[in-house]
């Protein structure tokens, strides 16, 4: 059984966990709150991979008062030796009598073993399922990465009311408003890598960096190469920038093209495919091998279309601006052959809609049941 206080303290732990957003990869975000007789005596969050875990920080703050206390933690405590010792050992040593958590750790090295270890030591375990959805969404990228070894994929696009991402001349600055663009920089700060096509690099010459008032953290820039000319003067391909740039090439990429990219100091990833086209599913495997847990696809139409057709997108973020662009040749969010019947349409679920200035942000997840009868 759980009480209103259990919910309140767990919500505090979840809020603490978010303070590690964008900084803990490839680890999960975790928050912990130690409570004794209804009063918080210690709290903490996991701030970076390799750093102390949330439970340990909360218990250090609590000190001797932790004996006989309760510990609220947003994810099942680890019970294995990684970069840090098992949190379960520290919890037992501290004398915690009750541990409350919303979900088990999807990592096969834990996955219920942490809970069992604590139970074997006489610690009461309470699964607070009421906040399970929130806890799972918090670590959606970690869950996919740790179970499938590929990153969580978000497709982000600014579109007009008629679905255009640029004019017929390629002008795309700016479809979305100031607040939407500010939010995109917040997203980049929280994402391991962003992906664009070489065509977008040629056309828009984007920096793909994070520009927040306090600076922020730049994601890895992943450019998907094709068969067009290399824009050697593009900002993302310059060796003197602080941000890392990786270039994904198809299996049959010319050796001279690869050598040219490597001479620029860029990391080249062979990502399958043929006829000058990268296989995005294979690219995700390459990124997963490098501990990239989350990616955001930022354009253009060709990459958007390939990502949807290959079925690799987990979440969509569409910034819809109150403008009409028109034009048969103006690029749309999706191209390709399209579908024959509406029953084949890709449907989004778990929708969230938010107004950002004059724009409307539509967030949705790829539905497990596409189309309808």
N, C-alpha and C positions, 0 to 999 in steps of 0.2 A: 504494500500500500504506500501511497505517497500523499503528501499534504500540500496546501498552497505555498508553504514555506519552501518545500522541495522544488516547486516550479520556479519560485522567485530566485532561489540561489542558483538553480541551473541556468536560468536566463542570464544571470550575472556571469556565470562561467562561459556561456556562449558569447556574450559581449566581449569578454576578455580575449577569447580565442581569435576574434576578428582582428585584433591588434597585430597579429602575425601575418595578415593577408599579404601575399606576394613575397614573403621573406623566408618561409619555412621549407620550400620545395627542395628535395622531393619528399619531405616529411609532411604530415598533416598539421593543420592548425588545431591547437588544443588549449582549452582554458580550464583552470581548476580553482575551487574555492573550498577552504577548510572552515568548518563551522562548529562551534561548541556552545551548547545551550542557546541556540538561536542567534548567536552573534558571530560575525565573520572574524576569524582570527588569523587568516592568511589567504593570499590569493596570488595567482600568477598565470602567465601564458607562455607558450613555446614561441620564442622570438626568432630563432634561426636554426637551420639544420646543423647538428653538431653541438648546439648549445643545450643548457639544462632543460628538461621537460617541465611542463606546467605543474605537474603534481609535486615535483621536487622543490620548485620555487615556493609553492603555496605552503608546503610543510616546513621549509626553512623559515619562512615568515612566522609561522605558527609557533615554532620552537617546542618547548615542553608542553605547551597547552594543547598540542595535537593529540596527546594520549586521551583516548576515550571520545575523540571528536568524530565528526562526519566529514567526508570528502566528496565534493561534487565535481565531477570531471566529464568533459564533453565527449570523450572517446575512451574505450576500454584501455586501462593501463597496460603498458608493454611488460612482457615477462621474459624477454630475451636480451642478450648482450649485443648491442649494436655499437654506435659511437659513444653511447652512455650506458651505465648499468641499468638493470630492470627496475622500473618504477614500482612493481609489486613488492620487491624487497624493501624499498624505502618506506612504502605504506605500512607494511607489517611492522617494521622496526619502529616506526613512529607511534604505533599503538592505536591507529585508526580503527574504530569499531564498525563503521558503516560506510560503504562506498555507493554513491548514486551515479548512474550513467545512463544516457539515452540510447546508445547503440554500441554494438561490439565492433572491434577493429577488423576491417576486411583483410588485413595483412595475414597471410596463411601462417606466419610465424607467431601470431597472437590468436586471433579468431576464436575467442572463447577460452583460450588457455590462461589468459590473464585473470579472468573472472574465477576460473576454477582454482587457480593458485591462491587467490585471496580467500575463497571459500574454505579451502583446505587448511588455511591458517586461522580460521575462525572469524573472518571478517564477513559481516552481513552485506549482501549485494542487492541493490534495488535497481531494476531497469525502468527508467522513467520514459516509457514509450510515447507519452504525450508530446514530447519535444523531439522525437526521432526524425521527423521530416526536416526540421530546421538543422539538426546536427548533420544529417546526411548531405543536405545541400551545401552546407559550409565546406565540406570536404569532398565534393563531387569529383574534383579533378584527381585528388589523391586516390579515391576509391577506384576510378577507372585505371589509373596508372598502376596501382599495386596489384590489381587483379588481371589486367590485360597487357600491361607493359607498354602501353601507348598513351600519348597525352589526350586529355579532354579537349575537345575542339569546339570553339565558339566562332560562329560566322557573324561578323559585324559589318553593317552597311548603312550608309545614308542614302535614302531614296526619296524621290518626289512622290506626290500623290498618285501619279500614273506609272510608278514603278521604275523610273529612270534613275541611273546612277551618274549620268553625265549628259551633256548636250551632244548633238550630232558632230560637233567639232572636238569633242573630248573635254570640254570645260566642266570641271566638277568642283571648283572652288568658288563659293562653298554652297553645297546643297543644304547642309545642316547648319543650325545656328550656333552661337557662341557657347551656350550652356552645354549643348550636345558635344561639341568638340572638347570642352573642358572635361566632360565625363569620360571621353575616349582616352584622354591622358591618364585619368585615374585607373582606367582598365589596363592600359599598358603597364602602369606601375605595378599591377597585381598579377600580370601574366608572364610566364616564362619566355614565350616567343611569339612574334607576329609573323604572318605569312602573306606575301604578295607575289604577283606574277611579274616577270621581267617587263611585260608590256606596260604595267602600271608604273614601273620604275622609269621606263623610257618616256612615258607620257607626262607623269606628274612630278618626277624627281623628288619623292617624299623623303623626309629624314627618318620617320618611324621611330622617333625618340620620345621620351616622356618629358613633358615640359609643364611642371607644376610649380606653384609659388616656392615650395621648399626643395625643388629639384626633382626628386623622385628617382626611381630605378629604371634604367632603360632595358627593354626586353631584347633578347636575341632577335636580330632581323633575319628572316629566312626568305630568300628570293628564289622563286621557282623559275628556272631557266627554260628557254625554248629554242627556237631556231632563228630568231631575229638577231639583228646586230647588237653587240654588247655596248651599252651606254657607259663607256669607261670613265666618263667624267661625272657620273651620277653620285649623289651624296652618300648613298648607302654602300657604295663600292670603294669609297676612299679609305686608305689604310691608316689615316691619321685620326680617325674618329674613335672615341672611347668605346662606342657600342660595338658588339660583335656582329658580324654579318656572315651567314652561311649561305651558300648557293647550292640548290638542289638541281642536279642534272640527270637526264635520262641515261639509260645504259649505253646507248649508242652515241653519246656526246663525243664530238671530235676531240682527240687528244690535245690539239693545239689550243682549243677553246678552254679546256680544263687547265692547261699550263698557264694560259693568260690570267685566269681567275686566281690561280695559286700565286702567281707573281705579284698580284695585288695584295697578298697577305690574307686572302679569304679562305675559309674552310669549305671544301667542295664535298658534297654528299651525293653519292650515286644512289638514285632512288627508283630503279627499275624503269618500266615504260619503254616506249619505242617511238620511232617516227617523230623525234623531237619533243615528245610529251612525257612529263614525269608522272609516275603513278603515285598519287597522293597517299594511298594506303601504305605503300612501301616507304614513303617519306616519314609517315608517322612512326613506323618501326625504327627507322634510323634515329629519329628524335628521341624516342623512348630509350634507346640504347645509350643515349647521352643524358639520361635523367631529366629530360624535359617533360614536365607533367601537365602543362597547359599551353595551348596555342590559340591565337586569335587570327582568323583569316580576314584580311582587310581589303582584298580586291585583286584584280578587277573581275569583270564579267566572266572571263574564261575560267579563272580559278574558282569563283563562286559556283559556276555551273558544274565543273568537274567534281567539286567537293560534294555537292548535292547528289549528283548522279552516282558517285562512288559510295554514297551513304556514310560518309565519315563525320558529318556534323552532329554534335550533341545538343548544342544550344544556339539559338538565333537571337541577335540583338539588332533590331531594325529601327533606325532613327528616321521617322517619316516627317518630311518637311511640308509645310502648307503651300507648295508650289506645283505648277503643272509645266512640264517641259515639252512633251510631244516629240515627234520626229520618228519616222520608221527606222532610221539608221542610228538613232541615239541608243547607246548601250543601256540595257535593262539589268535588273538584278540577276536574272537568269536568262541564258540563251539556250542553245542546243535545239534538239528536235522537239522537246516538250512531250506532253502526254496525249493520249488519244481521248480519254474520258475522265471526267472529274473524279470518278471513283478511284482513279490511280494517283490522285493528288497527294502530295506530302502534307500531312496535317500536323499542326503544332499543338502541344498540350501544356498544362500548367502555365497558362498565360499570365503575364503581369504587364500592366499598362501604366506608364508614368508620363506626365507632361514635363518637358525640359524646355523652358522658354516657350517659343512658338512651336517647337517640334513635339512629336509624340513618340516615345520609346515603347516599342512592342518587344517584350521578351517572351520567348517560348522554347520549349524543348521538343526535339523530334519525337513524334508519337510512335509508340510501339505498334499501333494499328493504323496503317496508312490507308487513306481513302475510307469510303463507307458505301454501303449498299443502298 
